[in-house]
Amino acid sequence: MSSEKPWYLSRTIWAALIVVAASGGGLVGVSIDGAEQTLLADAVLQAVAAIAGIVAIVGRIAAKNRIG
């Protein structure tokens, strides 16, 4: 593994966070099965990637210096 990416674009990190949240939800009576966890992880990762793209565009527009 030679390439790097930000932690928030890692499917593994989001899947793990969703598993933790689903486990916590199970303690209070909310049940999420494995297939739903996978779909939720994919949806969250797509949303995070979209938000990261928007932040990059806004950052470039707001930048004071030109790209050289």
Helices and strands as residue ranges (DSSP letters): G 7-9, H 11-27, H 34-62
